[in-house]
Amino acid sequence: MSGSPSGIQQVALRLFTEHGYENTSMREISEHLGLTKAALYYHFDSKEAIVQSLFEERLGTLEKLAERAEEQPYSAARCAEIATGWFGLTVDDDLRFVRFTIANQAALRDLMPSRDGARDLFERLSSLMAGPDASPAERLKVRMAMMSVNLAAMSSVGLDLTNAEILAAAAETADLILPGFSAAVTGRASVRS
């Protein structure tokens, strides 16, 4: 296993999901990585720091996505880029982060960075997708379509489905809400089964 910050995050994410955030210690993370605790602490001084770094990376990725979109005029291509980026955050890590948040909801209430910042970013991205003249109902549909991937991952708990099947269900649901939405993300079906 890698002792890089990214490798540490992935092992911690897996352990937090499998055993719960509260039930996983820094010692267990270091043992799974084959690192000394000192080597682990060199990168992260606590479990909280690991979780906060995961959230900060995701929010940073979404912030860059919003900034790129704001530089472009409203178009189908801009909407596709936002949809792809949004779904991509969930898909690229094989639903690990969503599963982690589902398994650790109580602990995350205190660990998440500003909820207002995350909510503002979501509203910003959904507004960019909906367009400048969208009605409140149209904006709601865009938000619901965007959240379909999160809802599918949450709803799949206990079901024998591959990640690809979960993503396909999310895309179909998004299309029911907002026809054509999933066309932007069909190329992201690189999810491992």
TORPA-4810 file (N, C-alpha, C, O; in nm, 3 decimals):
<nodes>
NODE_1_0.083_-0.119_0.000_0.000_0.000_0.000_0.087_0.125_0.000_0.201_0.124_0.047_M
NODE_2_0.031_0.230_-0.053_0.103_0.356_-0.067_0.094_0.439_0.061_-0.011_0.447_0.125_S
NODE_3_0.206_0.499_0.096_0.209_0.589_0.210_0.189_0.733_0.168_0.213_0.825_0.247_G
NODE_4_0.145_0.754_0.044_0.118_0.890_-0.004_-0.012_0.938_0.059_-0.092_0.857_0.106_S
NODE_5_-0.034_1.070_0.061_-0.162_1.119_0.114_-0.283_1.055_0.045_-0.380_1.021_0.112_P
NODE_6_-0.277_1.038_-0.086_-0.387_0.976_-0.158_-0.407_0.830_-0.117_-0.521_0.786_-0.098_S
NODE_7_-0.298_0.756_-0.102_-0.308_0.617_-0.059_-0.364_0.606_0.082_-0.444_0.517_0.111_G
NODE_8_-0.322_0.696_0.168_-0.374_0.698_0.305_-0.524_0.727_0.304_-0.601_0.661_0.374_I
NODE_9_-0.564_0.824_0.225_-0.706_0.859_0.217_-0.790_0.740_0.172_-0.896_0.714_0.228_Q
NODE_10_-0.742_0.667_0.071_-0.820_0.556_0.018_-0.833_0.442_0.119_-0.940_0.382_0.132_Q
NODE_11_-0.724_0.411_0.189_-0.731_0.306_0.290_-0.821_0.349_0.405_-0.904_0.271_0.452_V
NODE_12_-0.807_0.473_0.449_-0.891_0.524_0.557_-1.038_0.522_0.515_-1.124_0.483_0.594_A
NODE_13_-1.066_0.563_0.394_-1.202_0.564_0.343_-1.262_0.424_0.347_-1.376_0.405_0.390_L
NODE_14_-1.185_0.326_0.304_-1.233_0.186_0.305_-1.259_0.141_0.448_-1.364_0.082_0.477_R
NODE_15_-1.166_0.167_0.538_-1.183_0.124_0.677_-1.298_0.197_0.745_-1.374_0.135_0.820_L
NODE_16_-1.312_0.326_0.720_-1.423_0.402_0.779_-1.556_0.348_0.730_-1.653_0.344_0.805_F
NODE_17_-1.561_0.305_0.604_-1.685_0.252_0.548_-1.715_0.113_0.603_-1.828_0.083_0.640_T
NODE_18_-1.613_0.029_0.609_-1.632_-0.109_0.655_-1.656_-0.119_0.806_-1.740_-0.196_0.850_E
NODE_19_-1.583_-0.041_0.885_-1.588_-0.055_1.030_-1.650_0.064_1.102_-1.675_0.057_1.222_H
NODE_20_-1.674_0.171_1.030_-1.726_0.292_1.090_-1.613_0.387_1.128_-1.506_0.345_1.170_G
NODE_21_-1.640_0.513_1.113_-1.540_0.615_1.146_-1.498_0.605_1.292_-1.379_0.604_1.323_Y
NODE_22_-1.596_0.597_1.380_-1.567_0.594_1.524_-1.489_0.470_1.565_-1.412_0.475_1.661_E
NODE_23_-1.508_0.360_1.494_-1.443_0.233_1.531_-1.309_0.210_1.463_-1.249_0.104_1.480_N
NODE_24_-1.263_0.306_1.386_-1.135_0.292_1.317_-1.033_0.386_1.380_-1.061_0.505_1.398_T
NODE_25_-0.918_0.333_1.413_-0.814_0.415_1.476_-0.703_0.448_1.376_-0.691_0.385_1.272_S
NODE_26_-0.625_0.546_1.411_-0.508_0.580_1.330_-0.412_0.461_1.327_-0.346_0.437_1.226_M
NODE_27_-0.403_0.388_1.436_-0.317_0.270_1.441_-0.360_0.169_1.335_-0.277_0.114_1.264_R
NODE_28_-0.492_0.143_1.326_-0.542_0.048_1.227_-0.511_0.095_1.085_-0.475_0.014_0.999_E
NODE_29_-0.525_0.223_1.061_-0.494_0.277_0.929_-0.347_0.256_0.897_-0.312_0.212_0.788_I
NODE_30_-0.259_0.286_0.993_-0.115_0.270_0.969_-0.081_0.122_0.948_0.003_0.091_0.864_S
NODE_31_-0.144_0.031_1.023_-0.118_-0.112_1.005_-0.160_-0.160_0.867_-0.087_-0.236_0.803_E
NODE_32_-0.276_-0.117_0.820_-0.323_-0.159_0.688_-0.232_-0.104_0.577_-0.221_-0.164_0.471_H
NODE_33_-0.170_0.007_0.604_-0.080_0.066_0.505_0.063_0.011_0.516_0.144_0.029_0.425_L
NODE_34_0.092_-0.057_0.627_0.227_-0.104_0.651_0.321_0.011_0.686_0.440_0.006_0.656_G
NODE_35_0.266_0.113_0.749_0.343_0.231_0.789_0.353_0.238_0.941_0.272_0.180_1.013_L
NODE_36_0.453_0.309_0.986_0.457_0.340_1.129_0.354_0.450_1.154_0.315_0.522_1.061_T
NODE_37_0.312_0.463_1.279_0.219_0.572_1.311_0.285_0.707_1.283_0.218_0.802_1.241_K
NODE_38_0.416_0.715_1.307_0.487_0.841_1.281_0.480_0.879_1.133_0.460_0.996_1.099_A
NODE_39_0.495_0.780_1.046_0.487_0.806_0.902_0.346_0.852_0.863_0.330_0.940_0.780_A
NODE_40_0.245_0.792_0.924_0.107_0.833_0.899_0.084_0.975_0.948_0.025_1.058_0.877_L
NODE_41_0.130_1.003_1.070_0.112_1.136_1.129_0.189_1.244_1.054_0.157_1.362_1.066_Y
NODE_42_0.289_1.205_0.977_0.361_1.302_0.895_0.266_1.367_0.794_0.278_1.486_0.764_Y
NODE_43_0.171_1.287_0.743_0.076_1.338_0.644_-0.054_1.390_0.706_-0.107_1.492_0.663_H
NODE_44_-0.104_1.319_0.807_-0.231_1.356_0.868_-0.218_1.341_1.019_-0.177_1.235_1.067_F
NODE_45_-0.253_1.444_1.092_-0.238_1.438_1.237_-0.356_1.375_1.309_-0.353_1.359_1.431_D
NODE_46_-0.462_1.340_1.234_-0.580_1.279_1.296_-0.672_1.221_1.189_-0.657_1.247_1.070_S
NODE_47_-0.768_1.140_1.236_-0.871_1.089_1.145_-0.951_1.206_1.089_-0.990_1.206_0.972_K
NODE_48_-0.976_1.305_1.174_-1.052_1.421_1.131_-0.984_1.490_1.014_-1.049_1.533_0.919_E
NODE_49_-0.852_1.500_1.021_-0.776_1.565_0.913_-0.788_1.486_0.783_-0.792_1.545_0.675_A
NODE_50_-0.793_1.354_0.792_-0.809_1.272_0.671_-0.945_1.299_0.609_-0.955_1.323_0.488_I
NODE_51_-1.049_1.297_0.690_-1.184_1.320_0.638_-1.197_1.461_0.582_-1.253_1.479_0.474_V
NODE_52_-1.145_1.558_0.653_-1.155_1.695_0.604_-1.080_1.712_0.472_-1.124_1.787_0.384_Q
NODE_53_-0.967_1.643_0.457_-0.893_1.653_0.331_-0.974_1.593_0.216_-0.970_1.643_0.104_S
NODE_54_-1.047_1.486_0.243_-1.132_1.425_0.140_-1.241_1.522_0.095_-1.265_1.538_-0.025_L
NODE_55_-1.306_1.588_0.191_-1.409_1.684_0.156_-1.349_1.803_0.083_-1.406_1.850_-0.017_F
NODE_56_-1.236_1.853_0.131_-1.174_1.969_0.068_-1.135_1.940_-0.077_-1.152_2.026_-0.164_E
NODE_57_-1.084_1.820_-0.104_-1.049_1.785_-0.242_-1.171_1.784_-0.331_-1.168_1.835_-0.443_E
NODE_58_-1.279_1.725_-0.282_-1.402_1.717_-0.363_-1.459_1.855_-0.388_-1.498_1.888_-0.500_R
NODE_59_-1.463_1.936_-0.284_-1.515_2.072_-0.300_-1.425_2.154_-0.392_-1.474_2.234_-0.471_L
NODE_60_-1.294_2.133_-0.383_-1.201_2.203_-0.472_-1.223_2.164_-0.617_-1.218_2.250_-0.706_G
NODE_61_-1.248_2.036_-0.642_-1.276_1.989_-0.777_-1.404_2.052_-0.831_-1.409_2.095_-0.946_T
NODE_62_-1.507_2.058_-0.746_-1.633_2.118_-0.789_-1.619_2.269_-0.809_-1.681_2.325_-0.899_L
NODE_63_-1.539_2.333_-0.728_-1.514_2.478_-0.742_-1.449_2.506_-0.878_-1.488_2.599_-0.948_E
NODE_64_-1.349_2.426_-0.914_-1.283_2.444_-1.044_-1.381_2.419_-1.159_-1.378_2.489_-1.260_K
NODE_65_-1.467_2.319_-1.141_-1.568_2.290_-1.243_-1.661_2.410_-1.261_-1.692_2.448_-1.374_L
NODE_66_-1.704_2.470_-1.150_-1.792_2.587_-1.157_-1.720_2.705_-1.222_-1.779_2.776_-1.304_A
NODE_67_-1.595_2.726_-1.188_-1.519_2.837_-1.246_-1.504_2.821_-1.397_-1.520_2.917_-1.472_E
NODE_68_-1.473_2.697_-1.442_-1.463_2.673_-1.587_-1.596_2.698_-1.656_-1.601_2.759_-1.762_R
NODE_69_-1.704_2.651_-1.595_-1.836_2.668_-1.654_-1.875_2.815_-1.662_-1.938_2.858_-1.759_A
NODE_70_-1.839_2.892_-1.561_-1.874_3.034_-1.559_-1.800_3.113_-1.667_-1.843_3.222_-1.705_E
NODE_71_-1.691_3.059_-1.716_-1.615_3.125_-1.823_-1.676_3.100_-1.961_-1.636_3.163_-2.059_E
NODE_72_-1.772_3.009_-1.969_-1.834_2.972_-2.096_-1.977_3.025_-2.102_-2.042_3.039_-1.999_Q
NODE_73_-2.024_3.054_-2.222_-2.166_3.091_-2.233_-2.253_2.967_-2.209_-2.206_2.854_-2.223_P
NODE_74_-2.377_2.990_-2.173_-2.469_2.878_-2.152_-2.481_2.800_-2.282_-2.506_2.857_-2.388_Y
NODE_75_-2.464_2.668_-2.274_-2.475_2.582_-2.392_-2.493_2.438_-2.348_-2.473_2.405_-2.230_S
NODE_76_-2.530_2.353_-2.441_-2.541_2.211_-2.411_-2.405_2.154_-2.371_-2.398_2.066_-2.285_A
NODE_77_-2.299_2.204_-2.433_-2.164_2.155_-2.400_-2.127_2.190_-2.256_-2.067_2.109_-2.185_A
NODE_78_-2.163_2.310_-2.212_-2.135_2.349_-2.074_-2.214_2.261_-1.977_-2.160_2.216_-1.876_R
NODE_79_-2.340_2.236_-2.008_-2.422_2.150_-1.923_-2.364_2.009_-1.916_-2.360_1.948_-1.810_C
NODE_80_-2.318_1.960_-2.031_-2.258_1.826_-2.034_-2.132_1.821_-1.950_-2.108_1.722_-1.880_A
NODE_81_-2.051_1.925_-1.956_-1.929_1.929_-1.876_-1.961_1.927_-1.726_-1.894_1.858_-1.649_E
NODE_82_-2.061_2.002_-1.686_-2.100_2.004_-1.545_-2.154_1.868_-1.503_-2.115_1.815_-1.399_I
NODE_83_-2.244_1.810_-1.583_-2.301_1.680_-1.550_-2.192_1.574_-1.541_-2.191_1.492_-1.450_A
NODE_84_-2.100_1.576_-1.637_-1.992_1.479_-1.637_-1.904_1.496_-1.515_-1.865_1.397_-1.452_T
NODE_85_-1.871_1.619_-1.481_-1.789_1.644_-1.362_-1.858_1.602_-1.234_-1.796_1.543_-1.145_G
NODE_86_-1.987_1.632_-1.225_-2.064_1.597_-1.106_-2.072_1.445_-1.088_-2.038_1.392_-0.983_W
NODE_87_-2.116_1.376_-1.193_-2.125_1.231_-1.187_-1.985_1.171_-1.170_-1.968_1.071_-1.100_F
NODE_88_-1.888_1.231_-1.235_-1.752_1.179_-1.230_-1.695_1.171_-1.090_-1.623_1.077_-1.058_G
NODE_89_-1.726_1.268_-1.006_-1.676_1.263_-0.869_-1.723_1.137_-0.797_-1.650_1.081_-0.715_L
NODE_90_-1.842_1.095_-0.827_-1.896_0.976_-0.763_-1.848_0.849_-0.832_-1.817_0.749_-0.767_T
NODE_91_-1.843_0.854_-0.962_-1.810_0.736_-1.041_-1.661_0.702_-1.035_-1.624_0.585_-1.023_V
NODE_92_-1.577_0.803_-1.044_-1.433_0.778_-1.054_-1.374_0.705_-0.935_-1.272_0.638_-0.947_D
NODE_93_-1.438_0.718_-0.820_-1.385_0.645_-0.704_-1.470_0.522_-0.672_-1.470_0.473_-0.559_D
NODE_94_-1.543_0.472_-0.773_-1.624_0.351_-0.757_-1.725_0.362_-0.643_-1.749_0.265_-0.572_D
NODE_95_-1.783_0.479_-0.625_-1.886_0.505_-0.524_-1.834_0.498_-0.381_-1.913_0.498_-0.287_L
NODE_96_-1.703_0.491_-0.363_-1.646_0.477_-0.228_-1.683_0.594_-0.137_-1.721_0.573_-0.022_R
NODE_97_-1.672_0.716_-0.188_-1.697_0.831_-0.103_-1.844_0.837_-0.061_-1.874_0.864_0.055_F
NODE_98_-1.934_0.812_-0.155_-2.077_0.813_-0.121_-2.107_0.705_-0.018_-2.180_0.729_0.077_V
NODE_99_-2.051_0.586_-0.038_-2.073_0.478_0.059_-2.017_0.515_0.197_-2.077_0.482_0.299_R
NODE_100_-1.904_0.581_0.198_-1.845_0.628_0.323_-1.940_0.725_0.393_-1.963_0.713_0.514_F
NODE_101_-1.996_0.821_0.319_-2.085_0.918_0.383_-2.214_0.853_0.432_-2.267_0.892_0.536_T
NODE_102_-2.263_0.754_0.359_-2.383_0.683_0.402_-2.356_0.608_0.533_-2.438_0.611_0.625_I
NODE_103_-2.243_0.542_0.542_-2.210_0.460_0.658_-2.173_0.543_0.781_-2.173_0.489_0.892_A
NODE_104_-2.143_0.669_0.764_-2.091_0.750_0.876_-2.163_0.884_0.891_-2.101_0.984_0.926_N
NODE_105_-2.292_0.886_0.867_-2.367_1.011_0.869_-2.357_1.085_1.002_-2.337_1.207_1.003_Q
NODE_106_-2.369_1.016_1.111_-2.365_1.082_1.242_-2.230_1.148_1.266_-2.223_1.263_1.309_A
NODE_107_-2.123_1.077_1.239_-1.989_1.131_1.262_-1.959_1.248_1.169_-1.886_1.340_1.207_A
NODE_108_-2.014_1.246_1.051_-1.981_1.349_0.952_-2.046_1.484_0.982_-2.001_1.586_0.931_L
NODE_109_-2.148_1.485_1.063_-2.211_1.613_1.096_-2.110_1.711_1.154_-2.117_1.831_1.127_R
NODE_110_-2.016_1.660_1.233_-1.917_1.746_1.296_-1.790_1.760_1.214_-1.710_1.851_1.239_D
NODE_111_-1.770_1.675_1.116_-1.644_1.673_1.042_-1.648_1.747_0.909_-1.544_1.787_0.857_L
NODE_112_-1.766_1.764_0.855_-1.776_1.829_0.724_-1.734_1.974_0.734_-1.763_2.042_0.832_M
NODE_113_-1.665_2.022_0.630_-1.640_2.166_0.625_-1.774_2.237_0.614_-1.878_2.170_0.609_P
NODE_114_-1.775_2.361_0.609_-1.897_2.441_0.605_-2.002_2.381_0.512_-1.980_2.367_0.392_S
NODE_115_-2.117_2.347_0.568_-2.226_2.295_0.486_-2.279_2.404_0.394_-2.325_2.376_0.283_R
NODE_116_-2.272_2.528_0.441_-2.318_2.638_0.357_-2.236_2.646_0.230_-2.291_2.670_0.123_D
NODE_117_-2.105_2.627_0.241_-2.018_2.633_0.124_-2.051_2.523_0.025_-2.056_2.547_-0.096_G
NODE_118_-2.075_2.402_0.074_-2.109_2.290_-0.013_-2.244_2.313_-0.078_-2.262_2.288_-0.197_A
NODE_119_-2.339_2.361_0.000_-2.474_2.388_-0.054_-2.467_2.500_-0.158_-2.530_2.490_-0.263_R
NODE_120_-2.392_2.606_-0.128_-2.378_2.716_-0.223_-2.316_2.669_-0.354_-2.358_2.713_-0.462_D
NODE_121_-2.217_2.581_-0.345_-2.152_2.529_-0.464_-2.248_2.443_-0.547_-2.249_2.452_-0.669_L
NODE_122_-2.327_2.360_-0.479_-2.427_2.280_-0.548_-2.528_2.370_-0.619_-2.564_2.345_-0.734_F
NODE_123_-2.575_2.473_-0.550_-2.672_2.565_-0.609_-2.611_2.638_-0.728_-2.678_2.662_-0.829_E
NODE_124_-2.485_2.675_-0.716_-2.415_2.744_-0.824_-2.405_2.654_-0.948_-2.435_2.698_-1.060_R
NODE_125_-2.363_2.529_-0.928_-2.350_2.436_-1.040_-2.486_2.405_-1.103_-2.498_2.402_-1.226_L
NODE_126_-2.587_2.384_-1.021_-2.719_2.352_-1.076_-2.776_2.472_-1.151_-2.844_2.454_-1.252_S
NODE_127_-2.750_2.593_-1.105_-2.795_2.712_-1.176_-2.724_2.727_-1.309_-2.786_2.767_-1.409_S
NODE_128_-2.596_2.695_-1.312_-2.521_2.700_-1.438_-2.575_2.598_-1.538_-2.578_2.624_-1.658_L
NODE_129_-2.618_2.483_-1.488_-2.676_2.381_-1.577_-2.814_2.421_-1.625_-2.849_2.400_-1.741_M
NODE_130_-2.892_2.479_-1.536_-3.030_2.514_-1.571_-3.037_2.630_-1.670_-3.126_2.635_-1.755_A
NODE_131_-2.945_2.720_-1.659_-2.943_2.835_-1.749_-3.002_2.958_-1.685_-3.073_2.950_-1.585_G
NODE_132_-2.973_3.073_-1.746_-3.012_3.201_-1.684_-3.162_3.227_-1.679_-3.209_3.301_-1.593_P
NODE_133_-3.236_3.167_-1.770_-3.380_3.196_-1.776_-3.465_3.082_-1.720_-3.586_3.079_-1.742_D
NODE_134_-3.405_2.989_-1.649_-3.478_2.873_-1.597_-3.575_2.915_-1.487_-3.545_3.000_-1.403_A
NODE_135_-3.690_2.852_-1.490_-3.789_2.876_-1.384_-3.745_2.801_-1.259_-3.659_2.713_-1.266_S
NODE_136_-3.803_2.834_-1.144_-3.770_2.757_-1.024_-3.798_2.607_-1.040_-3.722_2.526_-0.989_P
NODE_137_-3.904_2.570_-1.109_-3.936_2.429_-1.131_-3.828_2.362_-1.218_-3.791_2.247_-1.192_A
NODE_138_-3.779_2.432_-1.319_-3.672_2.377_-1.403_-3.542_2.361_-1.323_-3.470_2.264_-1.341_E
NODE_139_-3.515_2.456_-1.237_-3.395_2.448_-1.154_-3.405_2.329_-1.057_-3.306_2.261_-1.031_R
NODE_140_-3.524_2.306_-1.005_-3.547_2.192_-0.917_-3.520_2.062_-0.991_-3.457_1.971_-0.937_L
NODE_141_-3.568_2.052_-1.114_-3.545_1.929_-1.192_-3.396_1.905_-1.215_-3.350_1.791_-1.207_K
NODE_142_-3.322_2.010_-1.243_-3.178_1.995_-1.261_-3.114_1.944_-1.132_-3.032_1.852_-1.135_V
NODE_143_-3.152_2.003_-1.020_-3.097_1.959_-0.891_-3.131_1.813_-0.864_-3.046_1.737_-0.818_R
NODE_144_-3.254_1.774_-0.891_-3.295_1.636_-0.869_-3.218_1.540_-0.960_-3.178_1.432_-0.917_M
NODE_145_-3.198_1.581_-1.085_-3.121_1.496_-1.178_-2.977_1.481_-1.128_-2.921_1.372_-1.133_A
NODE_146_-2.918_1.590_-1.081_-2.781_1.584_-1.030_-2.772_1.492_-0.909_-2.674_1.418_-0.894_M
NODE_147_-2.871_1.494_-0.824_-2.868_1.414_-0.701_-2.904_1.268_-0.725_-2.895_1.187_-0.634_M
NODE_148_-2.945_1.234_-0.847_-2.984_1.096_-0.874_-2.870_0.998_-0.849_-2.894_0.886_-0.805_S
NODE_149_-2.748_1.038_-0.875_-2.634_0.948_-0.853_-2.614_0.923_-0.703_-2.583_0.811_-0.663_V
NODE_150_-2.632_1.024_-0.622_-2.620_1.007_-0.477_-2.735_0.922_-0.424_-2.714_0.834_-0.341_N
NODE_151_-2.854_0.948_-0.471_-2.971_0.873_-0.427_-2.959_0.726_-0.468_-2.994_0.637_-0.390_L
NODE_152_-2.910_0.701_-0.589_-2.893_0.563_-0.634_-2.793_0.489_-0.547_-2.816_0.374_-0.510_A
NODE_153_-2.682_0.555_-0.513_-2.582_0.490_-0.428_-2.640_0.462_-0.289_-2.618_0.355_-0.233_A
NODE_154_-2.714_0.558_-0.234_-2.775_0.537_-0.102_-2.880_0.427_-0.106_-2.888_0.345_-0.015_M
NODE_155_-2.959_0.425_-0.211_-3.068_0.328_-0.221_-3.019_0.188_-0.254_-3.094_0.092_-0.237_S
NODE_156_-2.897_0.176_-0.301_-2.845_0.044_-0.341_-2.792_-0.038_-0.224_-2.757_-0.155_-0.242_S
NODE_157_-2.786_0.021_-0.106_-2.736_-0.052_0.010_-2.819_-0.179_0.031_-2.942_-0.173_0.037_V
NODE_158_-2.752_-0.290_0.041_-2.818_-0.418_0.062_-2.866_-0.487_-0.064_-2.921_-0.597_-0.058_G
NODE_159_-2.845_-0.425_-0.179_-2.884_-0.485_-0.306_-2.759_-0.538_-0.376_-2.652_-0.479_-0.366_L
NODE_160_-2.774_-0.647_-0.445_-2.662_-0.708_-0.516_-2.650_-0.646_-0.654_-2.694_-0.704_-0.753_D
NODE_161_-2.588_-0.528_-0.660_-2.571_-0.455_-0.785_-2.425_-0.415_-0.802_-2.356_-0.384_-0.705_L
NODE_162_-2.380_-0.415_-0.925_-2.246_-0.364_-0.953_-2.251_-0.212_-0.956_-2.358_-0.152_-0.964_T
NODE_163_-2.134_-0.150_-0.949_-2.129_-0.005_-0.960_-2.185_0.042_-1.094_-2.253_0.145_-1.101_N
NODE_164_-2.156_-0.032_-1.200_-2.207_0.005_-1.332_-2.360_0.001_-1.335_-2.422_0.087_-1.397_A
NODE_165_-2.419_-0.097_-1.269_-2.566_-0.105_-1.264_-2.625_0.010_-1.183_-2.730_0.064_-1.217_E
NODE_166_-2.557_0.048_-1.077_-2.603_0.161_-0.995_-2.597_0.290_-1.076_-2.691_0.369_-1.076_I
NODE_167_-2.486_0.310_-1.146_-2.471_0.429_-1.230_-2.576_0.431_-1.341_-2.634_0.536_-1.369_L
NODE_168_-2.601_0.317_-1.403_-2.702_0.310_-1.509_-2.840_0.347_-1.454_-2.915_0.420_-1.519_A
NODE_169_-2.873_0.298_-1.336_-3.002_0.332_-1.275_-3.009_0.482_-1.245_-3.113_0.545_-1.264_A
NODE_170_-2.899_0.538_-1.198_-2.894_0.682_-1.170_-2.914_0.762_-1.298_-2.990_0.859_-1.300_A
NODE_171_-2.848_0.721_-1.406_-2.860_0.791_-1.533_-3.003_0.781_-1.587_-3.057_0.879_-1.638_A
NODE_172_-3.064_0.663_-1.577_-3.203_0.647_-1.623_-3.298_0.734_-1.543_-3.389_0.795_-1.598_E
NODE_173_-3.275_0.740_-1.413_-3.359_0.823_-1.327_-3.341_0.970_-1.361_-3.439_1.045_-1.368_T
NODE_174_-3.216_1.011_-1.381_-3.190_1.151_-1.419_-3.262_1.185_-1.549_-3.316_1.295_-1.563_A
NODE_175_-3.263_1.091_-1.644_-3.331_1.115_-1.771_-3.483_1.124_-1.756_-3.548_1.197_-1.830_D
NODE_176_-3.538_1.051_-1.660_-3.682_1.062_-1.635_-3.716_1.201_-1.582_-3.819_1.258_-1.616_L
NODE_177_-3.627_1.253_-1.500_-3.649_1.386_-1.442_-3.620_1.494_-1.545_-3.696_1.591_-1.558_I
NODE_178_-3.511_1.478_-1.616_-3.464_1.580_-1.710_-3.414_1.509_-1.836_-3.296_1.474_-1.845_L
NODE_179_-3.503_1.487_-1.934_-3.465_1.411_-2.053_-3.334_1.462_-2.115_-3.314_1.582_-2.132_P
NODE_180_-3.247_1.366_-2.148_-3.120_1.399_-2.210_-3.005_1.419_-2.113_-2.890_1.429_-2.155_G
NODE_181_-3.035_1.424_-1.984_-2.931_1.450_-1.884_-2.820_1.346_-1.890_-2.702_1.381_-1.886_F
NODE_182_-2.858_1.219_-1.899_-2.756_1.114_-1.890_-2.668_1.105_-2.013_-2.561_1.043_-2.008_S
NODE_183_-2.709_1.165_-2.125_-2.625_1.161_-2.244_-2.488_1.221_-2.216_-2.389_1.182_-2.277_A
NODE_184_-2.484_1.314_-2.123_-2.357_1.378_-2.088_-2.265_1.287_-2.009_-2.144_1.306_-2.006_A
NODE_185_-2.323_1.188_-1.944_-2.241_1.105_-1.856_-2.225_0.962_-1.904_-2.159_0.882_-1.836_V
NODE_186_-2.282_0.926_-2.017_-2.271_0.789_-2.062_-2.127_0.748_-2.089_-2.092_0.631_-2.076_T
NODE_187_-2.044_0.842_-2.125_-1.904_0.813_-2.147_-1.828_0.784_-2.020_-1.713_0.741_-2.025_G
NODE_188_-1.890_0.807_-1.906_-1.825_0.786_-1.777_-1.845_0.644_-1.729_-1.809_0.612_-1.616_R
NODE_189_-1.902_0.559_-1.811_-1.933_0.422_-1.769_-1.809_0.337_-1.754_-1.812_0.216_-1.774_A
NODE_190_-1.700_0.401_-1.719_-1.575_0.327_-1.696_-1.570_0.270_-1.555_-1.466_0.228_-1.507_S
NODE_191_-1.685_0.271_-1.491_-1.691_0.220_-1.353_-1.661_0.073_-1.353_-1.712_-0.003_-1.436_V
NODE_192_-1.578_0.032_-1.259_-1.546_-0.110_-1.247_-1.664_-0.180_-1.182_-1.723_-0.129_-1.087_R
NODE_193_-1.697_-0.297_-1.232_-1.811_-0.374_-1.178_-1.776_-0.436_-1.046_-1.859_-0.504_-0.986_S
</nodes>
